[in-house]
């Protein structure tokens, strides 16, 4: 293939329609590439130390160092294992460790435009090596890249995608702020350790007295899951089969594993809690009629009061569950760790009021999170239109 083969993206800004087609160059022709250098861990300081330069690895900022080896507008590419293809834009002065490759655009190439090109390329597929796959300068500099002949078109694309990135970042901050708000609200709506009532109560319950101390075993039943061998579940069946928190969903279309009915199933309005393996303490409120559970899960079924209040209460204990589980060789929670929990509980009407408030906030957070995912999907689709397909370029 000639390096002068011409391409055009599916979508161009009006002022560039009919302009010159994009030319195929190699990444080595349009940029300078340099592998990062080793920095001893002892030389990397925390981010609050003044007068130091940011030190990057393949997964982003590692800390700060007193010296730097690069300056200007760069992109960073992770070089090892799962870090391959993790593209980051550098700051004006920084040091890249041996786990990153620095890509510097040459004259005629806009740095921000090149960043988005690299971000779209899925560089993981070019990793080599067995025990520790990684990217190398020798491989990357030979990659074909379609380049607009006019810097103005590069800048227009970069400005468009940068604006979208700013919108995505703002939406992500909004989601984070909502989660922090909910966490703070829960700290007010549930009694603190050693206290018998919360610091914030709804007006209609302010004069009804203190909450009642109870052991959790008095208000819930706990149903243990049962391990299924791989031949006991498949992509079809009678009921969903959840073997861990990655399976949590209330949408049957998203269920990946199915099995036949068994006695160890959760019901609608049960809280599923992860009790073994990775993700100990993660929980989910199930609205599915039945779910067969693996031994990594248990179902919390409410005997008294509001099931949604119990779910929100258990969310406040997640850190405690994680701590209890991490103390074992294989992370896990015993039945007693859950059933023996002692806490103060309000009347059922107050439970429902608290649960409704927090559920409404959960729904809003979910909607804003979906908006964030929609923006990310939109950006991905837009990038696929603004750049020629990598398959065509590499053919």
Protein Blocks (a to p, Z undefined) as FASTA:
>chain_A
ZZkbccddfbdcfklgoiacdddddfklmpccdddddddfklpccfkbghiacdddfkoc
fbdcfbdfbecjdddddfbhjlgopacdddfbdcddfkbccddddehiafklmmmmmmmn
opmlmpgcjklgcddfklmmmpccdddfblklmmmmmmmmmmmmmmmmmmmmmmmmmmmm
mmmmmmmmpccehiabdfbdcfklmmnopaddddfklmpccdddddddfklgcfbdjbdc
dfbfklgccbfklpmbdcdddfbdcdehiacddfehehihiacddfbfbacddfkbccdd
dfehjfklmmmmmmmmmmmmmmmmmmpmbgcddfklmmmpccddddfklmmmmmmmmmmm
mmmmmmmmmmmmmmmmmmmmmmmmmpccfklmmZZ
